[in-house]
Amino acid sequence: MTREVFITHVEREQEALRGFLLALCCGKKDDADDLAQEALVKAYLSSAGYQDKGKFRSWLFKIAYNTFLNHRASIRNTENIDEARTLVSGSASDSGFEHQDLYLALRTLPPKERSAITLFYLNGYNVKEIAKITDTSEDAVKKQLSRGRDKLKEQLTINQ
């Protein structure tokens, strides 16, 4: 892939990538921007190996997902909703986001469940596509979606 083709693809997918990472980062815009930048650098460095067999967005999201997981490896996997509220209220989180409660609830999910929920509901990927992006089986994705939905429903119901 040439540099110009890569730039064209990135310009088309950049907003979706940032939205995906913003949801994974639970509204922390600075973290999402940092991860997006890191993912784009990794994608550019790997672009010579990109086969135009699939969607560029899926390929890019897979890189972003792995970048997110690597970032999260050094951070505690889950936090309770009260800790999340404290962090958000004292951070530079995207306070204008109208779905802040969803971000707070997403923050309580383990990264794999959060990713599955985000890819399925916020980005419109189906189970098969999510399995490919996350390098897991379709059954694992279905379980992650089911567990994630149950936990989100519980968190959102408790905090209403």
CNS distance restraints for C-alpha pairs under 8 A (distance, minus, plus):
assign (resid   1 and name CA) (resid   5 and name CA) 6.29 0.50 0.50
assign (resid   1 and name CA) (resid   6 and name CA) 6.51 0.50 0.50
assign (resid   1 and name CA) (resid  47 and name CA) 6.03 0.50 0.50
assign (resid   1 and name CA) (resid  48 and name CA) 5.53 0.50 0.50
assign (resid   1 and name CA) (resid  49 and name CA) 7.98 0.50 0.50
assign (resid   1 and name CA) (resid  50 and name CA) 7.05 0.50 0.50
assign (resid   2 and name CA) (resid   6 and name CA) 6.23 0.50 0.50
assign (resid   2 and name CA) (resid  48 and name CA) 7.89 0.50 0.50
assign (resid   3 and name CA) (resid   7 and name CA) 6.18 0.50 0.50
assign (resid   4 and name CA) (resid   8 and name CA) 6.21 0.50 0.50
assign (resid   5 and name CA) (resid   9 and name CA) 6.26 0.50 0.50
assign (resid   6 and name CA) (resid  10 and name CA) 6.13 0.50 0.50
assign (resid   6 and name CA) (resid  44 and name CA) 7.30 0.50 0.50
assign (resid   6 and name CA) (resid  47 and name CA) 7.40 0.50 0.50
assign (resid   7 and name CA) (resid  11 and name CA) 6.03 0.50 0.50
assign (resid   8 and name CA) (resid  12 and name CA) 6.40 0.50 0.50
assign (resid   9 and name CA) (resid  13 and name CA) 6.26 0.50 0.50
assign (resid   9 and name CA) (resid  56 and name CA) 7.12 0.50 0.50
assign (resid  10 and name CA) (resid  14 and name CA) 5.35 0.50 0.50
assign (resid  11 and name CA) (resid  15 and name CA) 7.99 0.50 0.50
assign (resid  13 and name CA) (resid  17 and name CA) 6.12 0.50 0.50
assign (resid  13 and name CA) (resid  57 and name CA) 6.35 0.50 0.50
assign (resid  14 and name CA) (resid  18 and name CA) 6.20 0.50 0.50
assign (resid  15 and name CA) (resid  19 and name CA) 6.17 0.50 0.50
assign (resid  16 and name CA) (resid  20 and name CA) 6.09 0.50 0.50
assign (resid  16 and name CA) (resid 123 and name CA) 7.90 0.50 0.50
assign (resid  17 and name CA) (resid  21 and name CA) 6.23 0.50 0.50
assign (resid  17 and name CA) (resid  36 and name CA) 6.94 0.50 0.50
assign (resid  17 and name CA) (resid  60 and name CA) 7.79 0.50 0.50
assign (resid  17 and name CA) (resid  61 and name CA) 6.74 0.50 0.50
assign (resid  17 and name CA) (resid  64 and name CA) 7.75 0.50 0.50
assign (resid  18 and name CA) (resid  22 and name CA) 5.86 0.50 0.50
assign (resid  18 and name CA) (resid  32 and name CA) 6.54 0.50 0.50
assign (resid  18 and name CA) (resid  33 and name CA) 6.80 0.50 0.50
assign (resid  18 and name CA) (resid  36 and name CA) 6.23 0.50 0.50
assign (resid  19 and name CA) (resid  23 and name CA) 6.25 0.50 0.50
assign (resid  20 and name CA) (resid  24 and name CA) 6.35 0.50 0.50
assign (resid  20 and name CA) (resid 118 and name CA) 6.95 0.50 0.50
assign (resid  20 and name CA) (resid 119 and name CA) 7.40 0.50 0.50
assign (resid  20 and name CA) (resid 122 and name CA) 7.54 0.50 0.50
assign (resid  20 and name CA) (resid 123 and name CA) 7.10 0.50 0.50
assign (resid  21 and name CA) (resid  25 and name CA) 5.93 0.50 0.50
assign (resid  21 and name CA) (resid  32 and name CA) 5.08 0.50 0.50
assign (resid  21 and name CA) (resid  33 and name CA) 7.85 0.50 0.50
assign (resid  21 and name CA) (resid  35 and name CA) 7.25 0.50 0.50
assign (resid  21 and name CA) (resid  36 and name CA) 6.93 0.50 0.50
assign (resid  21 and name CA) (resid  64 and name CA) 7.45 0.50 0.50
assign (resid  21 and name CA) (resid  68 and name CA) 7.78 0.50 0.50
assign (resid  22 and name CA) (resid  26 and name CA) 6.12 0.50 0.50
assign (resid  22 and name CA) (resid  27 and name CA) 5.24 0.50 0.50
assign (resid  22 and name CA) (resid  28 and name CA) 6.40 0.50 0.50
assign (resid  22 and name CA) (resid  29 and name CA) 6.06 0.50 0.50
assign (resid  22 and name CA) (resid  31 and name CA) 7.85 0.50 0.50
assign (resid  22 and name CA) (resid  32 and name CA) 4.95 0.50 0.50
assign (resid  22 and name CA) (resid  33 and name CA) 7.88 0.50 0.50
assign (resid  23 and name CA) (resid  27 and name CA) 5.95 0.50 0.50
assign (resid  23 and name CA) (resid 103 and name CA) 6.76 0.50 0.50
assign (resid  23 and name CA) (resid 106 and name CA) 7.95 0.50 0.50
assign (resid  23 and name CA) (resid 118 and name CA) 6.67 0.50 0.50
assign (resid  24 and name CA) (resid  32 and name CA) 7.85 0.50 0.50
assign (resid  24 and name CA) (resid  68 and name CA) 7.77 0.50 0.50
assign (resid  24 and name CA) (resid 106 and name CA) 7.69 0.50 0.50
assign (resid  24 and name CA) (resid 111 and name CA) 7.86 0.50 0.50
assign (resid  24 and name CA) (resid 114 and name CA) 6.57 0.50 0.50
assign (resid  24 and name CA) (resid 115 and name CA) 6.48 0.50 0.50
assign (resid  24 and name CA) (resid 118 and name CA) 6.96 0.50 0.50
assign (resid  25 and name CA) (resid  29 and name CA) 7.61 0.50 0.50
assign (resid  25 and name CA) (resid  31 and name CA) 6.56 0.50 0.50
assign (resid  25 and name CA) (resid  32 and name CA) 5.91 0.50 0.50
assign (resid  25 and name CA) (resid 107 and name CA) 7.63 0.50 0.50
assign (resid  26 and name CA) (resid 103 and name CA) 4.41 0.50 0.50
assign (resid  26 and name CA) (resid 104 and name CA) 6.49 0.50 0.50
assign (resid  26 and name CA) (resid 106 and name CA) 6.37 0.50 0.50
assign (resid  26 and name CA) (resid 107 and name CA) 5.76 0.50 0.50
assign (resid  27 and name CA) (resid  32 and name CA) 7.89 0.50 0.50
assign (resid  27 and name CA) (resid  93 and name CA) 5.57 0.50 0.50
assign (resid  27 and name CA) (resid  94 and name CA) 5.46 0.50 0.50
assign (resid  27 and name CA) (resid  97 and name CA) 7.51 0.50 0.50
assign (resid  27 and name CA) (resid 100 and name CA) 7.42 0.50 0.50
assign (resid  27 and name CA) (resid 103 and name CA) 6.01 0.50 0.50
assign (resid  28 and name CA) (resid  32 and name CA) 6.23 0.50 0.50
assign (resid  28 and name CA) (resid  91 and name CA) 7.99 0.50 0.50
assign (resid  28 and name CA) (resid  92 and name CA) 6.89 0.50 0.50
assign (resid  28 and name CA) (resid  93 and name CA) 4.50 0.50 0.50
assign (resid  28 and name CA) (resid  94 and name CA) 6.19 0.50 0.50
assign (resid  29 and name CA) (resid  33 and name CA) 6.03 0.50 0.50
assign (resid  29 and name CA) (resid  92 and name CA) 7.54 0.50 0.50
assign (resid  29 and name CA) (resid  93 and name CA) 6.00 0.50 0.50
assign (resid  29 and name CA) (resid  94 and name CA) 6.01 0.50 0.50
assign (resid  30 and name CA) (resid  34 and name CA) 6.15 0.50 0.50
assign (resid  30 and name CA) (resid  92 and name CA) 7.68 0.50 0.50
assign (resid  30 and name CA) (resid  93 and name CA) 7.83 0.50 0.50
assign (resid  31 and name CA) (resid  35 and name CA) 6.15 0.50 0.50
assign (resid  32 and name CA) (resid  36 and name CA) 6.00 0.50 0.50
assign (resid  33 and name CA) (resid  37 and name CA) 6.14 0.50 0.50
assign (resid  34 and name CA) (resid  38 and name CA) 6.23 0.50 0.50
assign (resid  35 and name CA) (resid  39 and name CA) 5.95 0.50 0.50
assign (resid  35 and name CA) (resid  64 and name CA) 7.16 0.50 0.50
assign (resid  35 and name CA) (resid  67 and name CA) 6.72 0.50 0.50
assign (resid  35 and name CA) (resid  68 and name CA) 6.67 0.50 0.50
assign (resid  36 and name CA) (resid  40 and name CA) 6.06 0.50 0.50
assign (resid  36 and name CA) (resid  64 and name CA) 6.79 0.50 0.50
assign (resid  37 and name CA) (resid  41 and name CA) 6.26 0.50 0.50
assign (resid  38 and name CA) (resid  42 and name CA) 6.25 0.50 0.50
assign (resid  38 and name CA) (resid  67 and name CA) 7.40 0.50 0.50
assign (resid  39 and name CA) (resid  43 and name CA) 6.01 0.50 0.50
assign (resid  39 and name CA) (resid  60 and name CA) 7.64 0.50 0.50
assign (resid  39 and name CA) (resid  63 and name CA) 5.95 0.50 0.50
assign (resid  39 and name CA) (resid  64 and name CA) 5.03 0.50 0.50
assign (resid  39 and name CA) (resid  67 and name CA) 6.21 0.50 0.50
assign (resid  40 and name CA) (resid  44 and name CA) 6.05 0.50 0.50
assign (resid  40 and name CA) (resid  60 and name CA) 7.78 0.50 0.50
assign (resid  40 and name CA) (resid  64 and name CA) 7.95 0.50 0.50
assign (resid  41 and name CA) (resid  45 and name CA) 6.19 0.50 0.50
assign (resid  42 and name CA) (resid  46 and name CA) 6.16 0.50 0.50
assign (resid  42 and name CA) (resid  63 and name CA) 7.33 0.50 0.50
assign (resid  43 and name CA) (resid  47 and name CA) 5.74 0.50 0.50
assign (resid  43 and name CA) (resid  60 and name CA) 6.64 0.50 0.50
assign (resid  43 and name CA) (resid  63 and name CA) 6.76 0.50 0.50
assign (resid  44 and name CA) (resid  48 and name CA) 7.99 0.50 0.50
assign (resid  46 and name CA) (resid  50 and name CA) 6.87 0.50 0.50
assign (resid  52 and name CA) (resid  56 and name CA) 7.39 0.50 0.50
assign (resid  54 and name CA) (resid  58 and name CA) 7.39 0.50 0.50
assign (resid  54 and name CA) (resid  59 and name CA) 7.49 0.50 0.50
assign (resid  55 and name CA) (resid  59 and name CA) 6.47 0.50 0.50
assign (resid  56 and name CA) (resid  60 and name CA) 6.05 0.50 0.50
assign (resid  57 and name CA) (resid  61 and name CA) 5.92 0.50 0.50
assign (resid  58 and name CA) (resid  62 and name CA) 6.07 0.50 0.50
assign (resid  58 and name CA) (resid 129 and name CA) 7.76 0.50 0.50
assign (resid  58 and name CA) (resid 133 and name CA) 6.36 0.50 0.50
assign (resid  59 and name CA) (resid  63 and name CA) 6.53 0.50 0.50
assign (resid  59 and name CA) (resid 133 and name CA) 7.18 0.50 0.50
assign (resid  60 and name CA) (resid  64 and name CA) 6.20 0.50 0.50
assign (resid  61 and name CA) (resid  65 and name CA) 5.82 0.50 0.50
assign (resid  61 and name CA) (resid 133 and name CA) 6.89 0.50 0.50
assign (resid  62 and name CA) (resid  66 and name CA) 6.21 0.50 0.50
assign (resid  62 and name CA) (resid 133 and name CA) 4.65 0.50 0.50
assign (resid  62 and name CA) (resid 134 and name CA) 6.40 0.50 0.50
assign (resid  63 and name CA) (resid  67 and name CA) 6.12 0.50 0.50
assign (resid  64 and name CA) (resid  68 and name CA) 6.06 0.50 0.50
assign (resid  65 and name CA) (resid  69 and name CA) 6.24 0.50 0.50
assign (resid  65 and name CA) (resid 115 and name CA) 7.47 0.50 0.50
assign (resid  65 and name CA) (resid 133 and name CA) 7.73 0.50 0.50
assign (resid  65 and name CA) (resid 134 and name CA) 7.18 0.50 0.50
assign (resid  66 and name CA) (resid  70 and name CA) 6.11 0.50 0.50
assign (resid  66 and name CA) (resid 134 and name CA) 7.82 0.50 0.50
assign (resid  67 and name CA) (resid  71 and name CA) 6.19 0.50 0.50
assign (resid  68 and name CA) (resid  72 and name CA) 6.12 0.50 0.50
assign (resid  69 and name CA) (resid  73 and name CA) 6.10 0.50 0.50
assign (resid  69 and name CA) (resid 111 and name CA) 6.87 0.50 0.50
assign (resid  70 and name CA) (resid  74 and name CA) 7.66 0.50 0.50
assign (resid  71 and name CA) (resid  75 and name CA) 7.51 0.50 0.50
assign (resid  72 and name CA) (resid  76 and name CA) 7.44 0.50 0.50
assign (resid  72 and name CA) (resid  77 and name CA) 7.17 0.50 0.50
assign (resid  72 and name CA) (resid 111 and name CA) 7.53 0.50 0.50
assign (resid  73 and name CA) (resid  77 and name CA) 7.74 0.50 0.50
assign (resid  77 and name CA) (resid 109 and name CA) 7.78 0.50 0.50
assign (resid  77 and name CA) (resid 110 and name CA) 5.56 0.50 0.50
assign (resid  77 and name CA) (resid 111 and name CA) 6.94 0.50 0.50
assign (resid  78 and name CA) (resid 107 and name CA) 6.96 0.50 0.50
assign (resid  78 and name CA) (resid 108 and name CA) 5.05 0.50 0.50
assign (resid  78 and name CA) (resid 109 and name CA) 6.04 0.50 0.50
assign (resid  78 and name CA) (resid 110 and name CA) 5.80 0.50 0.50
assign (resid  79 and name CA) (resid  83 and name CA) 6.25 0.50 0.50
assign (resid  79 and name CA) (resid  84 and name CA) 6.44 0.50 0.50
assign (resid  79 and name CA) (resid 107 and name CA) 6.87 0.50 0.50
assign (resid  79 and name CA) (resid 108 and name CA) 5.17 0.50 0.50
assign (resid  80 and name CA) (resid  84 and name CA) 6.37 0.50 0.50
assign (resid  80 and name CA) (resid 108 and name CA) 5.81 0.50 0.50
assign (resid  81 and name CA) (resid  85 and name CA) 6.21 0.50 0.50
assign (resid  81 and name CA) (resid 104 and name CA) 6.41 0.50 0.50
assign (resid  81 and name CA) (resid 105 and name CA) 6.59 0.50 0.50
assign (resid  81 and name CA) (resid 107 and name CA) 7.70 0.50 0.50
assign (resid  81 and name CA) (resid 108 and name CA) 6.36 0.50 0.50
assign (resid  81 and name CA) (resid 155 and name CA) 7.57 0.50 0.50
assign (resid  82 and name CA) (resid  86 and name CA) 6.34 0.50 0.50
assign (resid  83 and name CA) (resid  87 and name CA) 6.23 0.50 0.50
assign (resid  84 and name CA) (resid  88 and name CA) 6.09 0.50 0.50
assign (resid  84 and name CA) (resid 104 and name CA) 5.94 0.50 0.50
assign (resid  84 and name CA) (resid 107 and name CA) 6.85 0.50 0.50
assign (resid  84 and name CA) (resid 108 and name CA) 7.72 0.50 0.50
assign (resid  85 and name CA) (resid  89 and name CA) 6.00 0.50 0.50
assign (resid  85 and name CA) (resid 104 and name CA) 6.65 0.50 0.50
assign (resid  86 and name CA) (resid  90 and name CA) 6.30 0.50 0.50
assign (resid  87 and name CA) (resid  91 and name CA) 5.97 0.50 0.50
assign (resid  88 and name CA) (resid  92 and name CA) 7.45 0.50 0.50
assign (resid  88 and name CA) (resid  93 and name CA) 5.90 0.50 0.50
assign (resid  89 and name CA) (resid  93 and name CA) 7.77 0.50 0.50
assign (resid  95 and name CA) (resid 100 and name CA) 7.42 0.50 0.50
assign (resid  99 and name CA) (resid 103 and name CA) 6.64 0.50 0.50
assign (resid 100 and name CA) (resid 104 and name CA) 6.23 0.50 0.50
assign (resid 101 and name CA) (resid 105 and name CA) 6.16 0.50 0.50
assign (resid 101 and name CA) (resid 156 and name CA) 7.33 0.50 0.50
assign (resid 102 and name CA) (resid 106 and name CA) 5.96 0.50 0.50
assign (resid 102 and name CA) (resid 156 and name CA) 7.48 0.50 0.50
assign (resid 103 and name CA) (resid 107 and name CA) 6.14 0.50 0.50
assign (resid 104 and name CA) (resid 108 and name CA) 7.03 0.50 0.50
assign (resid 105 and name CA) (resid 109 and name CA) 7.27 0.50 0.50
assign (resid 105 and name CA) (resid 152 and name CA) 5.91 0.50 0.50
assign (resid 105 and name CA) (resid 155 and name CA) 5.90 0.50 0.50
assign (resid 105 and name CA) (resid 156 and name CA) 6.61 0.50 0.50
assign (resid 106 and name CA) (resid 114 and name CA) 6.08 0.50 0.50
assign (resid 106 and name CA) (resid 152 and name CA) 6.96 0.50 0.50
assign (resid 107 and name CA) (resid 114 and name CA) 7.77 0.50 0.50
assign (resid 109 and name CA) (resid 113 and name CA) 6.12 0.50 0.50
assign (resid 109 and name CA) (resid 114 and name CA) 5.56 0.50 0.50
assign (resid 109 and name CA) (resid 148 and name CA) 6.76 0.50 0.50
assign (resid 109 and name CA) (resid 151 and name CA) 7.38 0.50 0.50
assign (resid 109 and name CA) (resid 152 and name CA) 7.93 0.50 0.50
assign (resid 110 and name CA) (resid 114 and name CA) 6.13 0.50 0.50
assign (resid 111 and name CA) (resid 115 and name CA) 5.96 0.50 0.50
assign (resid 112 and name CA) (resid 116 and name CA) 6.21 0.50 0.50
assign (resid 112 and name CA) (resid 144 and name CA) 6.97 0.50 0.50
assign (resid 113 and name CA) (resid 117 and name CA) 6.13 0.50 0.50
assign (resid 113 and name CA) (resid 144 and name CA) 4.83 0.50 0.50
assign (resid 113 and name CA) (resid 145 and name CA) 6.33 0.50 0.50
assign (resid 113 and name CA) (resid 147 and name CA) 7.21 0.50 0.50
assign (resid 113 and name CA) (resid 148 and name CA) 5.30 0.50 0.50
assign (resid 114 and name CA) (resid 118 and name CA) 6.00 0.50 0.50
assign (resid 114 and name CA) (resid 148 and name CA) 6.82 0.50 0.50
assign (resid 115 and name CA) (resid 119 and name CA) 5.96 0.50 0.50
assign (resid 116 and name CA) (resid 120 and name CA) 5.98 0.50 0.50
assign (resid 116 and name CA) (resid 130 and name CA) 6.75 0.50 0.50
assign (resid 116 and name CA) (resid 141 and name CA) 6.51 0.50 0.50
assign (resid 116 and name CA) (resid 144 and name CA) 6.39 0.50 0.50
assign (resid 116 and name CA) (resid 145 and name CA) 5.94 0.50 0.50
assign (resid 117 and name CA) (resid 121 and name CA) 5.80 0.50 0.50
assign (resid 117 and name CA) (resid 122 and name CA) 7.53 0.50 0.50
assign (resid 117 and name CA) (resid 144 and name CA) 7.81 0.50 0.50
assign (resid 117 and name CA) (resid 145 and name CA) 5.79 0.50 0.50
assign (resid 117 and name CA) (resid 148 and name CA) 6.57 0.50 0.50
assign (resid 117 and name CA) (resid 149 and name CA) 7.49 0.50 0.50
assign (resid 118 and name CA) (resid 122 and name CA) 5.08 0.50 0.50
assign (resid 118 and name CA) (resid 123 and name CA) 6.53 0.50 0.50
assign (resid 119 and name CA) (resid 123 and name CA) 4.85 0.50 0.50
assign (resid 119 and name CA) (resid 124 and name CA) 6.30 0.50 0.50
assign (resid 119 and name CA) (resid 125 and name CA) 5.65 0.50 0.50
assign (resid 119 and name CA) (resid 130 and name CA) 6.74 0.50 0.50
assign (resid 120 and name CA) (resid 124 and name CA) 5.00 0.50 0.50
assign (resid 120 and name CA) (resid 125 and name CA) 4.88 0.50 0.50
assign (resid 120 and name CA) (resid 126 and name CA) 6.09 0.50 0.50
assign (resid 120 and name CA) (resid 127 and name CA) 7.33 0.50 0.50
assign (resid 120 and name CA) (resid 130 and name CA) 7.40 0.50 0.50
assign (resid 121 and name CA) (resid 125 and name CA) 7.63 0.50 0.50
assign (resid 125 and name CA) (resid 129 and name CA) 5.90 0.50 0.50
assign (resid 125 and name CA) (resid 130 and name CA) 6.24 0.50 0.50
assign (resid 126 and name CA) (resid 130 and name CA) 6.22 0.50 0.50
assign (resid 127 and name CA) (resid 131 and name CA) 6.13 0.50 0.50
assign (resid 127 and name CA) (resid 138 and name CA) 6.02 0.50 0.50
assign (resid 127 and name CA) (resid 141 and name CA) 6.37 0.50 0.50
assign (resid 127 and name CA) (resid 142 and name CA) 6.92 0.50 0.50
assign (resid 128 and name CA) (resid 132 and name CA) 6.43 0.50 0.50
assign (resid 128 and name CA) (resid 138 and name CA) 5.85 0.50 0.50
assign (resid 129 and name CA) (resid 133 and name CA) 6.25 0.50 0.50
assign (resid 130 and name CA) (resid 134 and name CA) 5.99 0.50 0.50
assign (resid 130 and name CA) (resid 138 and name CA) 7.85 0.50 0.50
assign (resid 130 and name CA) (resid 141 and name CA) 7.02 0.50 0.50
assign (resid 131 and name CA) (resid 135 and name CA) 5.60 0.50 0.50
assign (resid 131 and name CA) (resid 136 and name CA) 4.88 0.50 0.50
assign (resid 131 and name CA) (resid 137 and name CA) 5.46 0.50 0.50
assign (resid 131 and name CA) (resid 138 and name CA) 5.35 0.50 0.50
assign (resid 131 and name CA) (resid 140 and name CA) 7.89 0.50 0.50
assign (resid 131 and name CA) (resid 141 and name CA) 6.16 0.50 0.50
assign (resid 132 and name CA) (resid 136 and name CA) 6.75 0.50 0.50
assign (resid 132 and name CA) (resid 137 and name CA) 7.96 0.50 0.50
assign (resid 136 and name CA) (resid 140 and name CA) 6.29 0.50 0.50
assign (resid 136 and name CA) (resid 141 and name CA) 6.95 0.50 0.50
assign (resid 137 and name CA) (resid 141 and name CA) 6.45 0.50 0.50
assign (resid 138 and name CA) (resid 142 and name CA) 6.22 0.50 0.50
assign (resid 139 and name CA) (resid 143 and name CA) 6.25 0.50 0.50
assign (resid 140 and name CA) (resid 144 and name CA) 6.13 0.50 0.50
assign (resid 141 and name CA) (resid 145 and name CA) 6.06 0.50 0.50
assign (resid 142 and name CA) (resid 146 and name CA) 6.11 0.50 0.50
assign (resid 143 and name CA) (resid 147 and name CA) 6.01 0.50 0.50
assign (resid 144 and name CA) (resid 148 and name CA) 5.79 0.50 0.50
assign (resid 145 and name CA) (resid 149 and name CA) 5.94 0.50 0.50
assign (resid 146 and name CA) (resid 150 and name CA) 6.22 0.50 0.50
assign (resid 147 and name CA) (resid 151 and name CA) 6.15 0.50 0.50
assign (resid 148 and name CA) (resid 152 and name CA) 5.99 0.50 0.50
assign (resid 149 and name CA) (resid 153 and name CA) 5.94 0.50 0.50
assign (resid 150 and name CA) (resid 154 and name CA) 6.19 0.50 0.50
assign (resid 151 and name CA) (resid 155 and name CA) 6.10 0.50 0.50
assign (resid 152 and name CA) (resid 156 and name CA) 5.87 0.50 0.50
assign (resid 153 and name CA) (resid 157 and name CA) 5.90 0.50 0.50
assign (resid 154 and name CA) (resid 158 and name CA) 6.04 0.50 0.50
assign (resid 155 and name CA) (resid 159 and name CA) 6.25 0.50 0.50
assign (resid 156 and name CA) (resid 160 and name CA) 6.35 0.50 0.50
